[in-house]
């Protein structure tokens, strides 16, 4: 690669520091390039109007753009520069960093307001859920990094692991034991798979210096009896109320009362925080306002603990006809 004087990295929509851009920055600075990051902060919500951003590329020898969320693809226009490279899952599911860059440490200095370490112990997943692109992008579950490397190449002493299914990893016990011994504040940011909970794993999870809630998923009502059994295992070791959060997958084809609202009520009954994860099709549904109201209520921890849904809707600054439609859909649900 020829030497360029000035490089611009464009982070379109990452909610957390972008690992690919941090690795790229570390690599380029090692080659004596001047690196600048521009963080645009686009929302991943598909219905919010997306204004195209025009970026003047004059003065930069090379420009890299990273887009994480598909709704934000092709909303960046670079003018006065043709040396532009675009990657990220939201733009190209199969784009990859070169091996020498992928193996680089992260340059955390380009995100000066961040105080977390980020990294993957494993990548990929053994499952093939129809709404998830991880198996297509990352393949089968495999180890890609040592915990020590992730920690020792960062200035920050707390870590968010981005693994998609660490509990399914064949050597998961050893990795959890290592984290327990290190006594470092940590979080599995992408959540944990309840299918692979055992007594031994639940015990080790309880011994971690864990940040916030342990996150799992309750995607389908058919899982209830199975999840009840796994939750009983977890609660033998993790005793604190509201210490679990469950993603509640939401799709317009799901029955609202017997499926979606039932799973939310199940969470409240078990003192678990529900977090409504809307399928993209919810934004095109005739009930999109209801899904928005429900997500706004469930996805704020203090509200779900201390307020009924009806009180929330009545206090929310929305038009009266929309309030009535939302409450009519819920009916006599106990989340009121």
Secondary structure, DSSP 8 states (H G I E B T S, - for coil): ----SEEEEEE-S-SS--HHHHHHHHHHHHTT-EEEEEE------SSS----EEEE-TT-SEEEEE--SGGGTT-EEEES---EEEESTTT-TT----HHHHTS---GGGSTT---EEE-SEE--S---TT--HHHHH-S-EE---HHHHHHT-S-SEEEE--S-GGGSTTHHHHHHHHHHHT-EEEETT---GGG--HHHHHHHHHS-B-S-EEEE---GGGHHHHHHHHHHHHHH---TT-EEEEEEE-TTS-IIIIIIHHHHHHHHTT-EEEEEE-GGGGGSTTHHHHHHHHHHHTSHHHHHH--HHHHHHHS---HHHHHHHHHHHTT-TT-
